[in-house]
Amino acid sequence: MTTTNPVPSQSVQILIAEDSPTQALRLRHILEQHGYQVTAATNGREALQSAGLRKPTLVISDVVMPEMDGYQLCEQIKSDPRLKNVPVILVTTLSDPQDVIRGLECRADNFIIKPYDEQGLLSRIQSVLINSEVHEPDPSDAGVEIYFNGRRHVITSNRLQILNLLLSTYEAAIHRNQELTLTKDDLRGANASLEAANKELETFSYSVSHDLRAPLRSIDGFSQCLLDDCGSQLDDNGKELIGRVRNACRRMGQLIEDLLNLSRLGRGEMVRKDVDLSAMVKLISSELQQGQPQHKVNVRIAEGLIARGDAQLLRVAMENLLGNAWKFTSKRPDAAIEFGVTQQNGDRAFFVRDNGAGFDMAYAEKLFGAFQRLHSANDFPGTGIGLATVRRIIHRHGGRIWAQSAVEQGATFFFSL
């Protein structure tokens, strides 16, 4: 078994071709720290002139440079009888198979893959220098013609150059695969932590909301008892105050119920199947009309709109969207609501459109947050939970929801699944 000693760095003249001052300074610092003699050029043309004046032991060139890039510099060096035996290392991201082809075409001796570490850089330089000393050029190496991506390429690299370039490519692939594996593991851990935090938050929200209902019932119940047992001793102002207490209890009760429903959305398993949204919207509209017979609405529903999703969750989403449209058209004598489908940025998007009160688009992002309201509760009652519920349902289906509106010009809510 034979071993080859490293090439003494003091006798090695390295020419750097790098247009980035920061990268050139870093590379020079590393090499000079280890005893190499360094000359730097800011582009390929300048590097070629420098090599012609003083033949270097090794050239390290960035691929992307002005005036003359790394591939062109390598071709010029390998075509010059005085310089053809000078090894050339190309510094590249190696992000495209075409990089390897071009490296073979210009007869580069090796790659250094960005981003590189100091130890890997020095190891690659030593390997190239040793190979250039122990392997003389083989005159029997002839060009080979290949076709890649429909283009013809003539490879004139010798067998050692081809082997080194392919090994560099394989090493880069292994390294990136390891990085990807580590990233996936980190992401998996972050997702697990986020999921645990979400479950804990949902459990806390459910517990608090559930526990709040008992004292609220007591307040409402005792208020009613006060009216029943002592009503004759209260004046009108006292009765009105107790009535306000009971109304506040009812509003709070509805808010708690909405919060409980919102927390339940993330807890159950989804059952995906084909859902006839058109039929669902017809049924919900009929129920809304029966519940508010005084509010006449012209409802237009596109036929045959099918979506893939959880029927129960989609029912909750459509109830909230249609309920909002019904509520915000309540002051319109010509109230109209439309349900249909359109194309938005190449995706199929369902929509619920109304000609109601609308809102200022400057506040559109606030719409889907819990407790966010853009209208007075006196004008349009509600808890501000409905659209937050819709967004959570749509997100669980892997979709998104957005809105378009203007004040007093109605609103359109789009969602994709």
GUMI-862923 format. One record per residue (C-alpha): residue in three letters; x negated, y negated, z. Coordinates in steps of 0.5 Angstrom, whole numbers, padded with zeros to 4 digits. Layout:
N
<Ala,<X,Y,Z>>
...
This chain:
417
<Met,<0000,0000,0000>>
<Thr,<-0003,-0007,-0002>>
<Thr,<-0001,-0014,0001>>
<Thr,<-0002,-0020,-0002>>
<Asn,<-0005,-0026,0002>>
<Pro,<-0001,-0033,0002>>
<Val,<-0004,-0038,-0003>>
<Pro,<-0008,-0043,0001>>
<Ser,<-0003,-0050,0001>>
<Gln,<-0009,-0054,0001>>
<Ser,<-0011,-0052,-0006>>
<Val,<-0004,-0053,-0009>>
<Gln,<-0002,-0059,-0013>>
<Ile,<0006,-0060,-0013>>
<Leu,<0009,-0065,-0017>>
<Ile,<0016,-0067,-0015>>
<Ala,<0022,-0069,-0020>>
<Glu,<0027,-0072,-0016>>
<Asp,<0031,-0079,-0017>>
<Ser,<0034,-0079,-0010>>
<Pro,<0029,-0083,-0006>>
<Thr,<0032,-0079,0001>>
<Gln,<0031,-0072,-0002>>
<Ala,<0025,-0074,-0005>>
<Leu,<0022,-0077,0002>>
<Arg,<0025,-0071,0005>>
<Leu,<0022,-0066,0000>>
<Arg,<0015,-0069,0001>>
<His,<0015,-0069,0008>>
<Ile,<0016,-0062,0009>>
<Leu,<0011,-0060,0004>>
<Glu,<0005,-0065,0006>>
<Gln,<0007,-0062,0013>>
<His,<0005,-0056,0011>>
<Gly,<-0002,-0058,0007>>
<Tyr,<0001,-0059,0000>>
<Gln,<-0002,-0064,-0004>>
<Val,<0004,-0068,-0007>>
<Thr,<0006,-0073,-0013>>
<Ala,<0013,-0075,-0014>>
<Ala,<0017,-0078,-0020>>
<Thr,<0024,-0081,-0020>>
<Asn,<0026,-0077,-0027>>
<Gly,<0024,-0072,-0032>>
<Arg,<0020,-0076,-0037>>
<Glu,<0016,-0079,-0031>>
<Ala,<0014,-0072,-0029>>
<Leu,<0012,-0070,-0036>>
<Gln,<0008,-0076,-0036>>
<Ser,<0005,-0075,-0029>>
<Ala,<0004,-0067,-0031>>
<Gly,<0000,-0069,-0038>>
<Leu,<-0005,-0073,-0034>>
<Arg,<-0006,-0069,-0028>>
<Lys,<-0004,-0061,-0029>>
<Pro,<0000,-0059,-0023>>
<Thr,<0000,-0052,-0019>>
<Leu,<0007,-0052,-0019>>
<Val,<0013,-0057,-0021>>
<Ile,<0019,-0057,-0017>>
<Ser,<0025,-0061,-0020>>
<Asp,<0032,-0063,-0019>>
<Val,<0037,-0061,-0024>>
<Val,<0041,-0067,-0025>>
<Met,<0037,-0073,-0026>>
<Pro,<0037,-0079,-0031>>
<Glu,<0033,-0080,-0038>>
<Met,<0031,-0073,-0038>>
<Asp,<0034,-0067,-0033>>
<Gly,<0031,-0061,-0030>>
<Tyr,<0032,-0057,-0035>>
<Gln,<0030,-0061,-0041>>
<Leu,<0023,-0062,-0036>>
<Cys,<0022,-0055,-0036>>
<Glu,<0023,-0054,-0043>>
<Gln,<0018,-0059,-0045>>
<Ile,<0013,-0056,-0040>>
<Lys,<0014,-0049,-0042>>
<Ser,<0013,-0051,-0049>>
<Asp,<0006,-0055,-0048>>
<Pro,<0000,-0050,-0049>>
<Arg,<-0003,-0054,-0043>>
<Leu,<0002,-0053,-0038>>
<Lys,<0006,-0047,-0040>>
<Asn,<0003,-0043,-0035>>
<Val,<0005,-0048,-0029>>
<Pro,<0011,-0045,-0025>>
<Val,<0017,-0049,-0025>>
<Ile,<0022,-0049,-0019>>
<Leu,<0029,-0052,-0021>>
<Val,<0033,-0055,-0015>>
<Thr,<0041,-0054,-0016>>
<Thr,<0047,-0052,-0013>>
<Leu,<0048,-0046,-0017>>
<Ser,<0055,-0047,-0017>>
<Asp,<0057,-0045,-0024>>
<Pro,<0054,-0038,-0028>>
<Gln,<0052,-0043,-0034>>
<Asp,<0047,-0046,-0029>>
<Val,<0043,-0039,-0029>>
<Ile,<0044,-0039,-0037>>
<Arg,<0041,-0045,-0038>>
<Gly,<0035,-0043,-0033>>
<Leu,<0034,-0037,-0037>>
<Glu,<0034,-0041,-0043>>
<Cys,<0029,-0046,-0041>>
<Arg,<0024,-0041,-0038>>
<Ala,<0025,-0043,-0031>>
<Asp,<0021,-0039,-0026>>
<Asn,<0026,-0040,-0020>>
<Phe,<0031,-0043,-0016>>
<Ile,<0032,-0047,-0010>>
<Ile,<0039,-0047,-0008>>
<Lys,<0042,-0054,-0005>>
<Pro,<0043,-0055,0001>>
<Tyr,<0036,-0051,0003>>
<Asp,<0033,-0050,0009>>
<Glu,<0025,-0051,0011>>
<Gln,<0023,-0044,0012>>
<Gly,<0027,-0042,0005>>
<Leu,<0024,-0047,0001>>
<Leu,<0017,-0045,0004>>
<Ser,<0018,-0038,0003>>
<Arg,<0021,-0039,-0005>>
<Ile,<0014,-0043,-0006>>
<Gln,<0010,-0038,-0004>>
<Ser,<0013,-0033,-0008>>
<Val,<0013,-0037,-0014>>
<Leu,<0005,-0038,-0013>>
<Ile,<0003,-0031,-0011>>
<Asn,<0007,-0028,-0017>>
<Ser,<0004,-0034,-0022>>
<Glu,<-0003,-0031,-0019>>
<Val,<-0002,-0024,-0020>>
<His,<0002,-0023,-0026>>
<Glu,<-0001,-0026,-0033>>
<Pro,<0004,-0028,-0038>>
<Asp,<0006,-0021,-0042>>
<Pro,<0006,-0023,-0050>>
<Ser,<0010,-0017,-0051>>
<Asp,<0016,-0021,-0048>>
<Ala,<0021,-0023,-0054>>
<Gly,<0027,-0027,-0054>>
<Val,<0034,-0024,-0053>>
<Glu,<0040,-0027,-0056>>
<Ile,<0046,-0026,-0051>>
<Tyr,<0053,-0029,-0052>>
<Phe,<0057,-0032,-0046>>
<Asn,<0063,-0036,-0046>>
<Gly,<0064,-0036,-0053>>
<Arg,<0057,-0039,-0054>>
<Arg,<0050,-0036,-0057>>
<His,<0044,-0037,-0052>>
<Val,<0037,-0035,-0054>>
<Ile,<0033,-0033,-0047>>
<Thr,<0026,-0033,-0048>>
<Ser,<0024,-0032,-0041>>
<Asn,<0019,-0026,-0039>>
<Arg,<0022,-0021,-0035>>
<Leu,<0019,-0023,-0028>>
<Gln,<0022,-0030,-0029>>
<Ile,<0029,-0026,-0031>>
<Leu,<0028,-0022,-0025>>
<Asn,<0026,-0028,-0020>>
<Leu,<0032,-0032,-0023>>
<Leu,<0037,-0026,-0022>>
<Leu,<0035,-0025,-0015>>
<Ser,<0035,-0032,-0013>>
<Thr,<0043,-0032,-0016>>
<Tyr,<0044,-0026,-0012>>
<Glu,<0041,-0029,-0005>>
<Ala,<0045,-0035,-0006>>
<Ala,<0051,-0031,-0007>>
<Ile,<0050,-0027,-0001>>
<His,<0049,-0033,0003>>
<Arg,<0055,-0037,0001>>
<Asn,<0059,-0030,0002>>
<Gln,<0056,-0030,0009>>
<Glu,<0058,-0038,0010>>
<Leu,<0065,-0036,0008>>
<Thr,<0066,-0031,0012>>
<Leu,<0064,-0035,0018>>
<Thr,<0068,-0040,0016>>
<Lys,<0074,-0036,0015>>
<Asp,<0073,-0033,0022>>
<Asp,<0073,-0040,0025>>
<Leu,<0079,-0042,0021>>
<Arg,<0082,-0035,0024>>
<Gly,<0080,-0037,0031>>
<Ala,<0083,-0044,0030>>
<Asn,<0090,-0042,0027>>
<Ala,<0090,-0037,0033>>
<Ser,<0089,-0042,0038>>
<Leu,<0094,-0047,0035>>
<Glu,<0099,-0042,0034>>
<Ala,<0098,-0040,0042>>
<Ala,<0099,-0048,0043>>
<Asn,<0105,-0048,0039>>
<Lys,<0108,-0042,0043>>
<Glu,<0107,-0045,0049>>
<Leu,<0110,-0052,0047>>
<Glu,<0116,-0049,0045>>
<Thr,<0117,-0045,0051>>
<Phe,<0116,-0051,0055>>
<Ser,<0121,-0055,0051>>
<Tyr,<0126,-0049,0052>>
<Ser,<0125,-0048,0059>>
<Val,<0125,-0056,0061>>
<Ser,<0131,-0057,0056>>
<His,<0135,-0051,0059>>
<Asp,<0133,-0053,0066>>
<Leu,<0136,-0060,0065>>
<Arg,<0143,-0058,0063>>
<Ala,<0144,-0055,0071>>
<Pro,<0143,-0062,0074>>
<Leu,<0147,-0066,0068>>
<Arg,<0153,-0061,0069>>
<Ser,<0153,-0063,0076>>
<Ile,<0153,-0070,0075>>
<Asp,<0159,-0070,0070>>
<Gly,<0163,-0065,0074>>
<Phe,<0162,-0070,0080>>
<Ser,<0164,-0076,0076>>
<Gln,<0170,-0072,0074>>
<Cys,<0172,-0070,0081>>
<Leu,<0171,-0077,0083>>
<Leu,<0176,-0080,0078>>
<Asp,<0181,-0074,0080>>
<Asp,<0180,-0075,0088>>
<Cys,<0179,-0082,0089>>
<Gly,<0181,-0085,0082>>
<Ser,<0187,-0089,0086>>
<Gln,<0182,-0093,0090>>
<Leu,<0178,-0095,0084>>
<Asp,<0179,-0101,0080>>
<Asp,<0178,-0101,0073>>
<Asn,<0171,-0103,0073>>
<Gly,<0169,-0097,0077>>
<Lys,<0173,-0093,0073>>
<Glu,<0169,-0096,0067>>
<Leu,<0163,-0095,0070>>
<Ile,<0164,-0087,0071>>
<Gly,<0167,-0087,0064>>
<Arg,<0160,-0089,0062>>
<Val,<0156,-0084,0066>>
<Arg,<0160,-0078,0063>>
<Asn,<0159,-0081,0056>>
<Ala,<0152,-0081,0058>>
<Cys,<0152,-0074,0060>>
<Arg,<0155,-0072,0054>>
<Arg,<0150,-0075,0050>>
<Met,<0145,-0072,0054>>
<Gly,<0148,-0066,0053>>
<Gln,<0148,-0066,0046>>
<Leu,<0141,-0068,0046>>
<Ile,<0139,-0062,0050>>
<Glu,<0142,-0058,0046>>
<Asp,<0139,-0060,0040>>
<Leu,<0132,-0060,0043>>
<Leu,<0134,-0052,0045>>
<Asn,<0136,-0051,0038>>
<Leu,<0129,-0054,0035>>
<Ser,<0125,-0050,0040>>
<Arg,<0129,-0044,0037>>
<Leu,<0127,-0045,0030>>
<Gly,<0120,-0043,0031>>
<Arg,<0121,-0037,0035>>
<Gly,<0125,-0032,0031>>
<Glu,<0123,-0028,0025>>
<Met,<0125,-0030,0018>>
<Val,<0129,-0025,0014>>
<Arg,<0128,-0028,0007>>
<Lys,<0133,-0026,0001>>
<Asp,<0136,-0029,-0005>>
<Val,<0141,-0035,-0002>>
<Asp,<0147,-0038,-0006>>
<Leu,<0146,-0045,-0004>>
<Ser,<0151,-0048,-0008>>
<Ala,<0156,-0043,-0005>>
<Met,<0153,-0045,0002>>
<Val,<0154,-0053,0001>>
<Lys,<0161,-0052,-0002>>
<Leu,<0163,-0048,0005>>
<Ile,<0159,-0054,0009>>
<Ser,<0163,-0059,0005>>
<Ser,<0169,-0056,0006>>
<Glu,<0168,-0056,0014>>
<Leu,<0166,-0063,0014>>
<Gln,<0172,-0065,0011>>
<Gln,<0177,-0061,0015>>
<Gly,<0173,-0064,0021>>
<Gln,<0174,-0071,0019>>
<Pro,<0180,-0071,0014>>
<Gln,<0180,-0079,0015>>
<His,<0173,-0080,0011>>
<Lys,<0174,-0078,0004>>
<Val,<0168,-0076,0000>>
<Asn,<0167,-0074,-0007>>
<Val,<0162,-0068,-0007>>
<Arg,<0159,-0066,-0013>>
<Ile,<0155,-0059,-0013>>
<Ala,<0151,-0056,-0018>>
<Glu,<0153,-0049,-0020>>
<Gly,<0149,-0043,-0019>>
<Leu,<0143,-0046,-0015>>
<Ile,<0139,-0040,-0012>>
<Ala,<0134,-0040,-0007>>
<Arg,<0129,-0035,-0003>>
<Gly,<0129,-0036,0004>>
<Asp,<0132,-0034,0011>>
<Ala,<0140,-0035,0010>>
<Gln,<0141,-0038,0017>>
<Leu,<0135,-0043,0017>>
<Leu,<0137,-0045,0011>>
<Arg,<0144,-0046,0013>>
<Val,<0142,-0050,0019>>
<Ala,<0138,-0055,0014>>
<Met,<0144,-0056,0010>>
<Glu,<0148,-0057,0015>>
<Asn,<0144,-0063,0018>>
<Leu,<0142,-0066,0011>>
<Leu,<0150,-0066,0009>>
<Gly,<0152,-0068,0016>>
<Asn,<0147,-0074,0015>>
<Ala,<0150,-0076,0008>>
<Trp,<0157,-0075,0011>>
<Lys,<0155,-0080,0017>>
<Phe,<0152,-0085,0013>>
<Thr,<0157,-0086,0008>>
<Ser,<0163,-0086,0013>>
<Lys,<0163,-0094,0012>>
<Arg,<0164,-0093,0004>>
<Pro,<0171,-0093,0001>>
<Asp,<0168,-0090,-0005>>
<Ala,<0163,-0085,-0001>>
<Ala,<0160,-0080,-0006>>
<Ile,<0155,-0074,-0004>>
<Glu,<0151,-0070,-0010>>
<Phe,<0147,-0063,-0009>>
<Gly,<0143,-0061,-0015>>
<Val,<0136,-0059,-0017>>
<Thr,<0131,-0063,-0021>>
<Gln,<0123,-0062,-0023>>
<Gln,<0118,-0066,-0018>>
<Asn,<0111,-0066,-0020>>
<Gly,<0112,-0059,-0024>>
<Asp,<0116,-0056,-0018>>
<Arg,<0123,-0054,-0017>>
<Ala,<0126,-0059,-0012>>
<Phe,<0133,-0059,-0009>>
<Phe,<0136,-0065,-0007>>
<Val,<0142,-0068,-0003>>
<Arg,<0144,-0075,-0005>>
<Asp,<0149,-0080,-0002>>
<Asn,<0151,-0087,-0004>>
<Gly,<0151,-0089,0004>>
<Ala,<0147,-0094,0008>>
<Gly,<0140,-0092,0006>>
<Phe,<0134,-0094,0009>>
<Asp,<0128,-0098,0008>>
<Met,<0122,-0094,0005>>
<Ala,<0117,-0097,0009>>
<Tyr,<0119,-0093,0015>>
<Ala,<0120,-0087,0011>>
<Glu,<0115,-0083,0015>>
<Lys,<0118,-0084,0021>>
<Leu,<0125,-0080,0019>>
<Phe,<0122,-0073,0020>>
<Gly,<0120,-0074,0027>>
<Ala,<0124,-0072,0033>>
<Phe,<0128,-0078,0037>>
<Gln,<0126,-0083,0031>>
<Arg,<0132,-0087,0028>>
<Leu,<0133,-0092,0023>>
<His,<0140,-0094,0025>>
<Ser,<0143,-0097,0031>>
<Ala,<0147,-0091,0035>>
<Asn,<0153,-0096,0035>>
<Asp,<0153,-0096,0028>>
<Phe,<0152,-0089,0027>>
<Pro,<0151,-0084,0033>>
<Gly,<0146,-0078,0033>>
<Thr,<0140,-0076,0037>>
<Gly,<0135,-0077,0032>>
<Ile,<0133,-0069,0032>>
<Gly,<0137,-0067,0025>>
<Leu,<0131,-0069,0020>>
<Ala,<0126,-0066,0025>>
<Thr,<0130,-0060,0025>>
<Val,<0130,-0060,0017>>
<Arg,<0123,-0061,0016>>
<Arg,<0121,-0055,0021>>
<Ile,<0125,-0050,0017>>
<Ile,<0123,-0053,0010>>
<His,<0116,-0052,0013>>
<Arg,<0117,-0045,0015>>
<His,<0119,-0043,0008>>
<Gly,<0112,-0046,0006>>
<Gly,<0116,-0052,0003>>
<Arg,<0116,-0060,0004>>
<Ile,<0121,-0065,0004>>
<Trp,<0121,-0072,0002>>
<Ala,<0126,-0078,0001>>
<Gln,<0128,-0084,-0003>>
<Ser,<0132,-0090,-0001>>
<Ala,<0134,-0097,-0001>>
<Val,<0138,-0101,0004>>
<Glu,<0145,-0100,0003>>
<Gln,<0144,-0097,-0004>>
<Gly,<0144,-0089,-0001>>
<Ala,<0139,-0084,0000>>
<Thr,<0136,-0078,-0003>>
<Phe,<0133,-0072,0001>>
<Phe,<0129,-0067,-0004>>
<Phe,<0126,-0061,-0001>>
<Ser,<0122,-0055,-0004>>
<Leu,<0121,-0048,-0002>>
